[in-house]
Amino acid sequence: MTSTTLTVWCNLPLPEGALGALTLGLSPHRLVRAVEMPEYNQPLGRPDRLLPEADVVFGQPEVDQCVASSRLLWVQLTSAGYTTFASADVRAALVEHAVPVTTSSAVYAEPCAQHALAFILAEARQLPRSLRDQLGQHGWNTTPTRAASFLLEDKTVLLVGYGTIAARLAELLAPLRTKVVGFRRMPRGDEVIEVHPVDKLGAWLPHADFVVNLLPAHSDTVEFFDTLKFATMKAGAVFINLGRGATVEQSALLAALRGDLGAAYLDVMTPEPLPPQHPLWSQRNCHITPHVGGGHADEYGRLVKHFLSNFQRFLHGQPLSGRVY
């Protein structure tokens, strides 16, 4: 394969430096830029007339075009998740044609884990309370804020969806001496923390101080966090979502926030953008960031570097990083 000139299609809105690095790194192979670029690193949901020329896709392609291509050899997604490629029929079609799909989870593990840690620390140190005081009546509420703050030592944190992000978050939490327990569909046995099958989560929810949702979106996880699971959580627990909005029944979450749930920190919602009139915006104990958990200043540069490294593996028949099938 190394003697063949390949065509790589890309629809990332790359800044000049990252685009130059990609072009140089691909030489002598051909780079084709999509006709239409998204504003961010996200699927447009529309076909691109140049994608059928591609041997390799790097970006957020329209899934039906990839399935229909007779030329495609590999799909490298520029996200940690692969929601649009997760369905059984898409998987079967691409596997049948020996087209591997890989994600950029290695790029997003660090920023997403740090974002989740920031959420946890914000609640422990009561930062939203002080921010409300600053933006509101400028109240110097020392006594209640100190009383509501707490240490993370011996707090129980559940990581639901134990992949690369959860593994890195577990490392970041270790010095704070929290009890961290992971949940995944099928524990492998080589995890460095205690990990259980996700169907055992219900027994742990009543004991958790923080529940961190890192689940991808597919048919098995739609509204995974529902009324029953929120009701099972202990009073005062904190729910964090950096997985996908579709994995949460938002009406159930809102009801829980108006009940015994202590707080929610959300980086993903359904729909996105969350409409300005949505009640989660004004719910006092709900704290929202606009799907920026993976964002960082060198995001595109790191995506290009990761892809070029994987591209060399692909050319030499080596195992691909972030392969999902």
N, C-alpha and C positions, 0 to 999 in steps of 0.2 A: 504493500500500500504506500510505502514511503516514496516510491518512484512516480506516483500518480499525483497530478495537480488537482487539489480539491477546491470546491467552491464552498465558502463559509458565509452563510446569511446571518445578519445581525440586525436587531431592531432596538438596541439599547441607545438612548439619547446620550451618547458618550461626549464628555468634554474633550477639548483638543488634545490634551496630553494623553488621556487614556486611549483615544482613537489612534493616535500616532503609535503608541506602544502595541496596540492590537495589530495594526497594519504591518509594522516592522516584524512583530513576532510571528505572524502568519507566513511571511515571505518564504518561499516563492508561491505559496497558495493564494487563491483569489478571494478577496473580501467583497461581498455584496451587501450594501446597506439597504434596508427596507425602504419602500416608497413612503410609508407613513410611520412616523416615530411617536410612541406614547410620550406623555409629559414626564412620567416617572417610569420606574422599572415595574411595569404591570402589563397584563394582557390587554390588547385592544378589543379582542373578540371579533376581529374582522380579518379576512384573508388578505395576503399581500401578493401581488402579481409576480414578484421576483422569487418568492420562496421555492417554487417548483424547480428552480435552477440549483438548489442547494444540495450538497452532499452532507453538510453539517449545519445544524441550526444552533445559534448562540443568542439567547434572549428569551422572549415571551411569545412564542409563535401561536398561531391559531391551530388548535388540536386537529381539526378535521383535515386541514391541509397536510399535516404531518402524516396522518394515517393514510391519506390518498396518494402520497408521493411514492413513486416507484424507484426513486433515486436516493432517497434519504438513508444515511448510514448511522447517524447519531444525533440525539437531541440533548443539548446542554442548556438547562433552564437557569435563569439568573435569579432564582429565588430559593429560599430554604425549603419551601413546600412545593408540591406538585399536584395541586387540587385538580386542575383540568385534565391531567394525564392519569388520574388515579382510578378511573372507572374500569370495571372488568373488561368491557368490550374494547376500550382503547388499549389497555395493557395486552390483551390477547392479540390484537391486530399487530402491534409493534413487536411483540415477542415472536410472532409467527414470521415476521420479516427480519428478525435478528437486528432490530434497531434499539440500542440501549438508550435509556433515559437517565440522565444524571442531574442532580441539583447542585446549588451553590451553598449548601448548608455549612460548609467549612468557612465561608466568608461571613456568615451571619451568626455563627455560634457565639462569638465574643460580644458584639454589640447587643444582641438580644438578651444574653445572660446578664450583662451589665445593666440593661434597662430593667429587667426583672428585679435585680438586686436593688436598684434605685427605688423601685416601688416599695419593696419590703422595708428598706431603711426609712423611706418617707413616712410610712405608717408608724414604724417604731419610734421615730423622733417627732411625730406629730407635725410634720411640715405643712400639710394642707391647712391645719388649724391656724398656724401662725400666718400663712399666706392670706387666709380669709380675714384675719385681724388687720393685716397690713393694708389690704385692698378695701376693707370696710371702714369701721369706726376707729381704726388705729388704737385698738384696745391693747393694753399691756397686761395680758392674761397669764401671768407667770404661774400662779398656783395651780389652776386647772390644767395647764399645758404640761407642766412638770408631772403632775399626778397621772396624766393619761399616757405619758411616754413610758416605754418599756425596753428592756434588754432582750436581745435575740437568743441569748444563751438558754438552752434547753427548750426553746420553742420548736414545735413540730411543723415542718414544711413538706407538703406533698407535691411531687413533680409528676404531673399526669401527662404522659407522652414522653417517654425517656429516650431522647435522641441526642444529637450533638449539643443542642442548646441546653438541655437539662443536665447533661454531663458536665458542661462548663459551669453552669450555675451551681451545681453541687460543689465544685471545687472552690468557687468564690465564697460559698457559705461556710465551708469547713472551718476557717479561722474564727468564725463567730460562734462556733460550738452549738449550732442548731442540730436538731435531729432531722435528717433529710431522708425521705423514703420515696422511691421512684415507682412508677407504674407504666407498663408497656404491654402490648398485646401478648408477646411471648418473651419473657426474660431469657437472656442468653446464658446467664451464669457467670459471665466475666465482668459484670459491672462492679465498680469500686464501692458502691453504696448498696443498701438493701433495696431490692427491686422485686415487685410482685406483679402477677397478671392484672391487667386493668379491671377485670371482672371482680377482683377482690377489693376494689376501692371503697365500696360502701361501708365495709367494716372499719376503715381507717378515718372516714370523714368526721365522725363525732369527736375525734381526738386531735384534729388538725387546727393549728393556729393560722396557717397560710395554705391555701390551695392554689397552685400555679398550673394553669391550663396551657399546655403546649401541644395539644392534639392537632393533627392535620385535619382537613375537611375531606371526608369521603362518606360513602353511604352508611358506614357503621358508626360514624361520630356525629351525624347531624343531630343537634339539640341534645347532645350527650349529657350536658349539665342542664337538668330539668328541674321541675318542682320538687320531685322526690329527693334528688341529690342536695339541693339547697336546704331542704327541710332537715336533712340528715346532718348537716354541718352544725357544729356547736355555736351557741350564741357568741357573738363578737368575732367570729372567724373572718378572715380577709380573703377575698377571691381575686385572683389576678389572671388576666387573659392575654397571652401573647401568642396563642395558637391561631385559631380562625374564628371569626364571628359566628359562623354557621354552627359551630359546636356548642353554642349556648342558646337556650331558650330565653330570649331577652325579657319577655313578659314575666317569666318566673324569677329571673334575676332582679328585676325591678321590684317585684313583690317581696323578695327576700331582703332587699335593701331597706324597704319600708317596714320590715319586721326585725328579725334578730341578727341578720348578717351585719357584721361590723362595718365593712367597707368593701368596695370593689375598685380595682385599678385596671383599666381597659386600654389596650393599644389597638385592638381589633373589634369591629362591630359588624352588624348586619342591619341595614346596608351601609356601604361606605361610598362617599362621606355620610356620616350620620346627620340626618336632617336637623337644621337649627332648632326646630320646635320639639324634637324628641325629648321625652321626659328624663332620660338619663343625663342630659346636659345639666339639668337643674337639680338633680337629686344630690343632696348635700354630702352624702357619704360615697359618692361615685366620682372617680377621678379619671379623666380621659386624656390620652395622647393620640394624635391622629395617624396611627399606623406608621410610627417612626422608630419602632423598637430596633430594627436592623440598620437604621440610617447612621451614617458617619461620613466625615468629610472626604475620605479616600475610598468611598464605597465602590465607585466605578473602576478606579484603578485596581482595587483588590479583586473585583470580579474579572477583569481582564487578565490579571496575573494568574488567578486560579484557572481560568479557561485555558490559557496558553500552556500551563503545566499539564492539565488534563489532555490537551491536544497532542502533546508529545507522547503521552501514555497511549493515546488512541493510535497514533501513527506507528508505534512500536509494539502494538498488541498487548500492552500491559493493563492490569486492572485499573478501572476508572474510579476516581474519587467521587463520592456522593451518588453512586449508582443505586437506583431504586428498582430497576429491572432491566 
